[in-house]
Amino acid sequence: MGDFGISKRAEDGAAISSSLKGTLGFMAPELHGFAEAGKECSSDNAQAADMWSLGELVFRMLTKEPTFRSMGLLFNYVRNPESFPSSALHAHSVSLSGLDFVKSAMTPAPEKRPTADLALHHNWIEPHRPSIARSSSITSVGY
């Protein structure tokens, strides 16, 4: 699952788009106007909407269902973050660490979502990252 039809290169602080674009169900709440996008846009939080989409993608991969089945449920979650649908992850035997990863990526406040670097070092992801030694042992076949 991937939708790169609206992708763009983000350079020199130009990461914020002025128009609403995206795939419903994968769009962060601030893009719908349900949460504030944050006063400042630093390199640390410029990609917060992408982290939300990652959380949605992981949730769907683990459960085979969307996190929020309606805009109303998404709106309620933003207003009451304790209402995150953790039960769907528990029903699919997702570990507490996996649940924490998804919830952190889908935190309603964009400035509180992890950066991509922090997400890569989350204790749920870290054990599955390829090691440098392993990746350097791959040899190319001459054609």
N, C-alpha and C positions, 0 to 999 in steps of 0.2 A: 504494500500500500504506500503510495507516495504521490504527491501532487506538486510538481515543480512548474506548473504552467504560469504561476505568478511570481516565481523566484526572481531575485535581483541581487546584484552584488552590493554589499553594504560596506561602503568606505567613507572615511572622513565624517562619521556621525550621520550619514544619510540613511540610517537604518529604519527610520520611521516613515511609513507611507501615509499619505493624506487621504487615501480612499479605502473603503472597506472591500477587501478581497479575501477570498479563502473558501475552503470547503466547510459547509455547515457541519457541526459536530466536532470539528478540529480547531475551530477558532476560539481564541482565548476570550474570557468574559469582558476584558477591557475593550476588545474590538467591537463588541455588541453594545458597549456603553453601560455594562453592568458593574464595572469596577473602574476606578481611576487608573489611568495609564501611568501615573507617576509624574511628579513635577520635573524631575531631572531625568535625562536619558544618557546615562554613562555607558561605557563599553561593557560594564558589568551587567547591566540590565536591559540593554538595547534589544537583545534577542529573547526576551521573556515570553513573547507570544509563541516563538518556536519551541521553547521548553514545554509550554502548555501542550502544543501539538504532539510533542514526543510522548508526554504523559498519556495523552489520549490514544496514541498509536500502541503504546505498550499495554494499556488497559485492554484494548480490543484484541491484541494478540493473545493475551492471557485468558480472556473470558469469552471471546467471540461475540461480544456485544458492546454497544456504546456505553460510555460512562453515564451520560445524561440523555434520557430518551426524549426529553422535550426542553424547550427553552425555559419553561417555568421551573423545571428541576435544576437547571443550571443557575438561574436567577436565585433560587432558594439557597443553593450551595454557597453562592457568593455572600449572601446575607448571613448564613449560618454554616460556617466551614465544618462544624461537627457533623453535618448531614452528608458527608462524602459517602458514596455507596460502597463502602468497604466490604459489605457482605458478599458482593459478587466475586471479589478477589478471594475472600475466605472460602467460598463455595468451590473454587477451583484450586484449592490448596496452595495458594500463593503465600510465601513466607512473610513474616512480619517485616523483614528487610525489603522485600519486593513491594509490599504495601507502602512502606515508608518512601521508597523511590518514586512510585507513581504519585502519591499524595504530595510529595515535595515539588515535583514537576508541575502539578496542577493546583498549587497554592493560589487562592483567589487574588492575593496582592502580588502584582507582577514583580515588584522590587524584592519580594521574599523568595522568589523562585531561584533555584540554583543556576549558576552559569553552566555552560556546556562542560567546562573543565571540572567544575565541582561534581557534576553528574557522572562524569567518567571515573571519578575517584570514589563514588558512593560504594559502600560496603557490599551492595547487592551486585554491582557491575564489576568492580575491581577484580574479583577472582576469575572473571571470564574474558578479561582483556588479554590479547596476545602479548606475550613477553617479547622484548627486543631480541633475545637470544633465539626464540622460536621463529620469529619473522625473518631474521637474518640467515637462518639455515635453509630457507627456500632458495632453490637454485633455478635459474632459467634454462630452458631447453633451447638450444640453437636451432633456428629454422632457416 
